[in-house]
């Protein structure tokens, strides 16, 4: 059965469980603030029906298809498109059958929590997905998707989403955001500025992308000063479509604060394709500090998502492109890596730099102490591989003693899977309420304080941190 346990993720101790229930009751219905994610703005611009259950739950969700891939299921059979336009499965029911036959491999994973929540709470499914129930559940979800109340805008409103941020490349024309703005719909869908394509010399086509950046901005972006001005111009353009943040997905957390003449020389080498790997990393690091300075001018909150060895499998990258589940966490040094940026701007209380990590060993040793002293620095929530009940619990355990709650930024779902948004926020609220209940039960926090913190973690901190 997929009937959801009302006490899921609450403590086993009965006193703490009762406290967690009460705290959760106060936060359960709060609006969802989703300040960082990767849903497709086209959904909300066109407001077309989702094609079928497989296109909604399987093909776009790398949490789902990477697990199936680990069991030997080819990505082509899950409908993941190929770079060369070659064959991939387009029969939604066939993809769904493969998913259902392998649903057992998700046991114990956060994906199982999110999927069961979406099946039951959004689509009214009351039976567990399996090979035997695949057609029944497919038909039930497909029938729902054909109705107006299951179109993207209607679900946005039903999910009680107050604001949702997508993430677009610095070269994006933001046409879908323009269509949303011009439609008259009141749902708040905003963008975020992601310049990786034009700050990473190791990206294919870097010099051409920089020229395209200049063309969009109306500046000569092949000079250092013109390049920086092009970023300022594009950031201003993104702000016209609601952007309150930038996002930087770098391989490392390295920052630099080079003299401008040295930075300009490094930029010239990058344009000419002559950077070594060390120089490319230095240039990315310099651009993080330049972006922080720009944030002081335009007010955009800065997010740094480092530490992923992206596209680990060369064959998958060649056949399917980027972001296909083969990104793997790596060790990350934050104390030395962030120091140049923090020396430059870390004491500025009018700047917000939100740092995420895929290296949990850094939380108590490095990140919590850094965020616990630098006014500009905040800790992003447990991210990606650790966006799970255990990961969220570890996050609170390792950061609260040093950074407290108020040097963190609440929760963000960071998802491409639209129907998982309410499920993910529900998991975060339950885990935080369980953690707070433990503090109350052990005499470390008063009950009225716990209620206030639960509200802040579920809602207020994200709005405040992202200036929404």
Protein Blocks (a to p, Z undefined) as FASTA:
>chain_A
ZZdcfkgoiafblklmmmmmmmmmmmmmgccddfbccbdfklmmnopacfblmlmmmmmm
mklmmmmmmnopafklnopacfklpacdfbfklmmmmmmmmmmmmgoiaklmmmmmmmmm
mnopabdcdfklmmmmmmmmmmmmmpmklgfklmmmmnopabdcddddfkbgolmmmmmm
mnopabdcdddddfklmmcfkbghklmmmmmmmmmnopafkbfklmmmmmmmmmmmmmmn
opabdcdddfblcdcdddfklmmmmmmmmmnopacfklmmmmmmmmmmmmmmmmmmnopa
cdddehiaehkblklmmmnoghihpaccddddfklmmmmmmmmmmmpmkbccddddfbfk
lmmmmmmmmmmmpmkbccdddehjlmcfklmmmmmmmmmmmnommlcghjaekiablklm
mmmmmmmmmmmmmmmmmmmmnopacfklmmmmmmmmmmmmmmmmnoZZ
